[in-house]
Amino acid sequence: MKQRLLVLGALFFVTGLLAQRVKPAALPAAVLEHFEKQFVGAKEAKWEKEGVYYEVEFEVGELEQSAVFDAAGNLIETEVDIAYTSLPAAVKEYLRATYGKAKIKEVTQITDNKGSITYEVEVKGRDVLFDEKGQFLREVVILHED
């Protein structure tokens, strides 16, 4: 288990280092087309290429989101910032027991292309991940700040 977490942490670090800003004109047409159809009204889109995927951070209304597409324009996952109060009770209980009153920096709901939901909570320099029911999955140390 420790080895998997170490490998996962290294993967996030390397992926972050390899991410490259991409201008919309340099995107595959299918990626831009599917993004514009699925996220009507998106503003301030910022694109990056991470390995074989394209990630875009954007806003719809006041809601900050991101989405990941493959080169064919298939949506891989979405991330939406949510309120702490929207988390399942089991997540909030785990965070209180483990981190006490530490400041929660960010709360995100991640939905993959099959509809599976994961919650990610940034606290004390870590991303703490939970499944849809609020069960703890893993903790990843954040190696760089955006």
C-alpha positions in Angstrom: 0.0 0.0 0.0 2.8 2.4 0.9 4.5 1.6 -2.4 1.3 2.4 -4.3 0.9 5.7 -2.6 4.5 6.6 -3.3 4.1 5.7 -7.0 0.8 7.7 -7.2 2.5 10.7 -5.6 5.4 10.5 -8.0 2.9 10.2 -10.9 1.1 13.4 -9.8 4.4 15.2 -9.5 5.7 14.1 -12.9 2.4 14.9 -14.5 2.5 18.3 -13.0 5.9 18.9 -14.3 5.0 17.7 -17.8 1.8 19.8 -18.0 2.0 22.4 -20.8 -0.2 25.4 -21.4 -2.1 25.0 -24.7 -3.8 27.7 -26.7 -7.3 26.8 -28.0 -6.1 27.1 -31.6 -3.6 24.3 -30.9 -6.2 21.8 -29.5 -7.6 19.0 -31.6 -10.9 20.2 -33.1 -12.9 17.4 -31.4 -11.7 18.5 -28.0 -12.7 22.1 -28.4 -16.0 21.1 -30.1 -17.0 18.7 -27.3 -16.0 21.2 -24.6 -18.1 24.0 -26.1 -21.1 21.7 -26.4 -20.9 20.2 -22.9 -20.0 23.4 -21.0 -22.1 26.1 -22.6 -21.3 29.5 -21.2 -17.9 28.6 -19.9 -15.6 31.6 -19.3 -11.9 32.0 -18.8 -10.9 28.6 -20.1 -7.3 27.8 -19.5 -6.0 24.7 -21.3 -3.1 22.3 -20.4 -1.8 19.2 -22.0 -1.0 16.5 -19.5 0.4 13.4 -21.2 -2.2 12.3 -23.7 -5.0 14.3 -22.0 -6.2 17.9 -22.3 -7.3 19.6 -19.1 -9.3 22.8 -19.0 -10.0 25.0 -16.0 -13.0 27.3 -16.5 -16.0 29.0 -14.8 -19.7 28.6 -15.5 -21.4 31.4 -13.6 -19.6 31.6 -10.3 -18.7 27.9 -10.3 -15.1 26.9 -10.8 -14.7 23.6 -12.7 -12.2 21.6 -14.7 -12.6 18.9 -17.3 -10.3 16.3 -18.8 -10.6 15.2 -22.4 -8.7 12.7 -24.5 -7.5 13.7 -28.0 -10.8 12.4 -29.6 -12.8 14.8 -27.4 -14.2 12.1 -25.0 -14.8 13.5 -21.6 -12.7 11.6 -19.0 -13.7 13.4 -15.8 -14.9 16.6 -14.4 -14.1 18.4 -11.2 -16.4 20.9 -9.5 -15.6 23.0 -6.4 -18.3 22.4 -3.8 -19.1 23.6 -0.4 -17.7 21.8 2.7 -21.4 21.4 3.8 -22.1 19.4 0.7 -19.8 16.5 1.7 -21.2 13.3 3.0 -21.3 13.1 6.8 -18.7 10.3 6.9 -16.1 12.6 5.1 -16.7 15.5 7.6 -16.4 13.1 10.5 -13.1 11.7 9.2 -11.7 15.2 8.6 -12.7 16.3 12.2 -11.1 13.2 13.7 -8.0 13.3 11.7 -7.3 17.0 11.2 -9.2 18.7 14.0 -9.9 22.3 13.2 -7.3 22.6 10.4 -8.3 24.9 7.6 -9.9 23.2 4.6 -8.4 24.9 1.6 -10.5 23.4 -1.2 -13.3 20.8 -1.6 -13.9 19.2 -5.0 -16.3 16.6 -6.4 -14.7 14.5 -9.2 -17.0 12.6 -11.5 -15.5 10.2 -14.0 -16.9 9.2 -17.4 -18.8 6.3 -15.9 -20.6 8.6 -13.3 -18.5 7.5 -10.3 -18.0 10.2 -7.8 -14.9 10.9 -5.7 -14.5 13.7 -3.2 -11.1 15.5 -2.8 -10.4 17.7 0.2 -7.2 19.8 0.4 -6.1 20.2 4.0 -2.6 20.6 5.6 -0.8 20.3 2.3 -2.6 17.1 1.3 -5.3 16.0 -1.0 -7.5 13.5 0.9 -9.7 11.4 -1.3 -13.0 9.7 -0.4 -15.5 7.5 -2.4 -19.1 8.5 -3.1 -20.3 7.1 0.3 -17.6 9.1 2.2 -15.2 6.2 2.8 -11.5 7.2 3.0 -9.5 6.1 -0.1 -6.1 7.7 0.2 -4.1 10.8 1.0 -1.6 12.4 -1.4 1.0 14.9 -0.3 0.8 18.0 -2.5 4.3 18.4 -4.0 3.7 21.8 -5.6 1.3 24.7 -5.3 -0.5 26.1 -8.3 
